[in-house]
């Protein structure tokens, strides 16, 4: 309340005009530096892995421990375009790790049927951008199977993996972030990891979950994110956000790659504006962790949500509406969204499209000065 209202007065002179703000040396190059995290020591032996290797490790654990498990998709047998299934066909055989025709509708339709039969099913869509031909199977079959049968039948052993997001050169057909479409579907879960340790634990949680899960992997992190990941299987909670940085003035909410951008934004806000930011990684956007989000926003009184998907109808809109509904009397400024623009994803203008440091820091200034 009062302490939040006094913040703008304290900051006064730091509100910059466009010219002075441009001199703050926020580059248009890569907008984050990956900060490795440490695994819980109770999880045992670790091995150095990047994100795609952590995915491979999770799939390896699943195939080794569950004789019903299968992994399939376009080019999966030789390792996939992002190398997430390297070596699995040789280790477990062509009946359990295999290629499919180039038909996303067919991949997901077959995966639903395989899961309904009771087998653990992990289907890969080669790029998240290609998942739309399968949308009818997802929206009208996978998400509704349990409901329409009164829980007599389900496809809860289904996990669909797909890489999403900017990669630096993907342009309009290889850089999209379609997670918002799936967050609109009751009956499924949508999970997005921020790094290798999270990637393995969350993927195994999806594979073991009683509901069909859609697991979206930020493709730019496949090689750039490297950590010491537990070798044995472990699960991290679905539906539980994580507070990565505690703060008092502004709540920053993101998921996937954007978490690392916001981590840098929090540092800049503290050093350049004297603003203390609390950073939340959603991890799961369906269902999302209302308790963690609302508690943070009620504490700080200000909220910034950032995602790469276009602004209109993006998942940030659902978060913003929910925060407004539940935290209204604690808000000191309207909830701000920083997102991709309402255009197809560009190629040479990618850095102008993304919610980078510069755009997010400007939004924090607006929140503080409101």
N, C-alpha and C positions, 0 to 999 in steps of 0.2 A: 504494500500500500504506500505509505508515506515515503519509505526509503526508496522505493522504485520511482516515485514521482520526483524525488530530488535528484535523480541521476542525470536527467537531461540538463538541469541547471548546473550540475557539477561539470558536465562535459562541454557546455557552451561553445568555447572557441574551437573545438576540434571539428566542428561541422565544416566540411571543405566544399568549395565550389568545384566545378568540373575540371577546370584547368589545374588547380592545385592537386586535386585527387589523382589526375593522370601522372603526376610526378612521383607517386608513391611506389613506383617501380614494381608494380604487379605485372608480371610478364604474361604474354599470350602463348607461352610454351606449355608444357605439361603442368597441370594445375594441382598436383599433389606429389608429395614424397612419401612412399610407403614406410610406415613405422611398424616393424615386426613386434608381435606380441609373444608372450611366454605361455606355454601350456601348463595346466595344473599338474604339479609333480606327481600327484597320486595316480595319474593316468599311465605312468610307467615310461618305458623306453621311448625315445623320440628319434626321428630321422629328419634331416633337412629336406624340405619339400617346397616346391612352389604350389600355386593353387591347383593347377591341373593335375599335378602328381598327388595332391591330397584327395582329389576326386577319385583318381585311379585307386588309391589306397582304400577308400571307402567301398568302392565297387569290389575290390579284391577281397576285403573282409566279408562282404555280403555273399559273394559267390562261394567262398570257402566254408562258410558256416550255415548256409541255407541251400540245400540241394535242389529246391524248387526254383531258385532265382535264375533269371535270364536277363541279359543286357543286349539291346539291339537298336539299330538305327542306321542311317546312311553312312557308309564307310567305317562303321564301328569295328568291324573285324580286323582291319589293319591298324587301328588306333585312333581313327577319327581325325578330322582336320585340325583339331586343337590338341590331339595326342592324349586325350583323357582315358582311352581304353587300350593303351599300348600294352601288349603282352598278354592280355586277358584271354584272347581266343586260343593262343598256344597253350596256356595254362589250364583252361577249363573246357576247351573243345568248341567246335563249330555249332553244336546244338544248343549251347548256352550263351555264346557271344557271337552274334552274326549280323550280317548286312541285311538291309531291307531294300525294296524298290524305292525309287525317288517319289514317294507319295506320303506326305505328312498325314493326310486323312487316313490312309491305310495304316501307317505306323501307329497312330493313336487308337484307331478302331480295333486293330489287332491287340494292342496293349490292354485295352479295356476288357476284351474277351478273355485274354490270358489271365488277367487279374481276377475276373469274375469266377474263373475256374479254380481259383485258390492259390495260384502261384505268385511268388514275389516277382514283380515286373518293373524293370527300369528301362524306359524308352528314351532315346536321345533324339531331339530335333536339332539338326545341324547348326542352324542359326535361329534365334528367337524370331527374327523377321519372317521366317518361313512357316511359322506355326499357324498362321491364319487359315489355310485350307483345312486344318483340323479343328477349327473352332466349333463347328456344329457338334462334332463328336465330344468335345470337351464340355460345351455349355448344355447340351441336351441329353448326353448320355453319362459321361463320367460324374458330373456334379450332381445328377439327379437319381443315379441308380439306386442308392440306398433308400431315398425318400419315396420313390414311386413304387417300391416293393414292400413298403412298410417294414423295412429292415430285415426282410427275409433273404435278400441278396444284396451284395455290394461289390465294389471294385476298389476296396480300401488298400489293397496291396499294390496299387499302381503309383509309380513315381515317374514323372516326365521331367527330364533335364533339358535345358537349352541355354546357350550363351546369349547375353544381351548387352546393350550399351555401347558407348563409344569405344573405338579402338585406335583412333588416330588417322585412319584412312578408309573407313568403311562406307562412308557416304550413305545414300538414302536407303539402300537395301541390306546393309550389314551393320547398322549402328542403332537400330531402334530399341526402345525400352517399352515392351508391351504389357508390363505387369499390371497396369491399371485396368485393362480389359478383364483380367482374371480375378481381380479383387472384387468384381461385381457379381461373382458367381457363388451363391451359397452352396455348400457341400464339398468344397475343395479347400486346400490350404496353399498359400503362396509364400515361399521362403527365398531370401536373397542374402548370401553370405558376404562378408567384407574381407576375408583373408583365409589362408590355408587351414589354420586350426578350426576356425568357424566352419569352413567349407566341409571338412570331413565330418565333424560332429553333427552339423545340421542335415547333411545328406543322409547319414545313417539314421537320424531321427525321422526324416521323411520316409525312408524305406521301411521303417518299423511302425509307422503311424497307421492307425486304423482307418484313416480317410485318404482319398487320393490327393497327392501333393504335386505341386508344380514348383520346380526348383530352378531358379534363374541365376546363372553364373556370370558375373561381370567379366567380359572377355579380356579387357585390358589388364586385369589382375592375374590372368592365367600364368604369366611368366614374371611379372614385375613384383608380385607378392610372394615372399619367401619367409618361411618360419620353420622352427623345429616342431614337427607334428608328431603326436603319439602314434606309434606303429600299430598298436592294438585298437580294436573298435571301442568307440565311446559315443555317447549322444549328448547333444545340447538341446535345451528346451525350445520347442516350437511355441510361438505365441508369446514369447517373453523378450521384451526389448532390453537393451543394456546401456546404462549410463557410463560413458567412457571418460568424460571429463565433468567434474562437478563445478557449478558456477552459480552466480546469484542474479545476473542482470538480464540475460537473454537465453532462451532455450533454442538450441539448434537441433533439428531433426532430419536425419537422412538414412540411407541404406545403400549397401553395395559400395561402388566406387565413391559415391558422394560423401560417405563418411570420412574419407581421407582428405577430400577437399575441405570439408567443414572443420576437420582437426586443424588444418593450417589456417583457416579463417578465424578460428577461436584464438589461435596464437597471435595473429595480426590484430584482432580486436583488442586483446589485452595490451599488446605492446604499443599500438598506435592510437587507440581510443580510450584505453583504461577501462574497457568493458569486460566484465567477467561472464563468459559463456558456458552454459551447460550443454554437453553434446550427447545426444541419444542416437544409438544405432537401432533401428526398428527390428532388423533381422527377419521378422515375419510381418508381412503386411495384411495377411488374412489367415487367422484373426489377428488384429493388432492389439498391442498391450496398452489398453486404455489407462490402467492404473498408473503405470510409470510415466506416461506422457502427461496426464492431467496433474499429477503431483509436481512434476517439474515446472509446468507452465504456471500453476498456482503460486509456486515459489518465486519465479522470476518475473512474472507479469508480462513477458514479451516472448513471442514465438516466431521463429523463422523455419520454414520447411523447404528443402531443396531436393529436386530430382531431375534426372536427365530427360525424362519423358515430357512431351508438350504440356504447357500450362493448363489449357482448358480440359477439364475432365480427368486430369491426372490424379494419382492417389493423394497428392498433397491437398486436393480440394476436399476429399473426405476427412483428412486429418484436420484441416482448417475449420470445417463446419463442426466437427465433433469437439474441438477445443473451444470454439466459440460457445457451443451449447453448454458445456460442462464447466468452463472456467471464466465465464463472462464477467463476473464481478471482480475477478482478480486481474483482468487484462488492463494494461496501461496503454496499449496501442493495438490496432487491428493486426491480426495474424498476417504475416507476409509469406508469399510463396515465390521462390526463385527457381525457375524451371527452364526446360527447353522451350523454344518459341513455337508458335502454332504454324509451323511450316514442315515440309519434309526435311529430314536430317540432311544438312548440307555437307559438302566435301571440303572445299578450300576455306569455308567460313565456319568450320567446326568449333573453333575456339570462341567465336562470337555467339554461337548457339548454346554452348554448355553453361550451366550455372557455376561459373568459375569463381576464383577468389575475389576478383574485382567486383563482380555483380553481387556476391553475397555480402561483402564488407559494406558496399553501398546500402544494401537493404538494412543491415544492422544500424548504420548511421541514421537511416530514416526512422527505424523503430525507436531509437533512443531520443531522437529529436521530435517525436510526434507530439 
